[in-house]
């Protein structure tokens, strides 16, 4: 199975967007992370912000969410796979980098996201093994 067959359409924010905007999108869409793209014209992924990234940043800095730009919180570098890659290859990248989600691109443009939940819905043992591997302490 190719990544394009399993991916979900991405929600995204831009680097200058406030963390408040990003958190509102996480809550609205009931998701755990949002990619940061260079612009909504190019859709080139620059980083990712998870709900955990936001919580740890705010706890460490004690700043207002409306005053924090996504670029300050995003995790880099971006780990991604191509739409044409086999899902097995994406799973291996997720395992190597201990990711719960992986960005999917087409010639560098963000086109989707694959999560552990997406893998689990495929009813394969791959998802169970991935969750175990990613959840282990480094």
Secondary structure, 3 states (H helix, E strand, C coil): CEHHHHCECCCEEECCCEHHHHHHHHHHHCCCEEEEECCCCCCEEEEEEEHHHHHHHHHHHCCCHHHCEHHHHCECCCCEEECCCEHHHHHHHHHHHCCCEEEEEECCEEEEEEEHHHHHHCCCHHHHHHHHHHHCCC
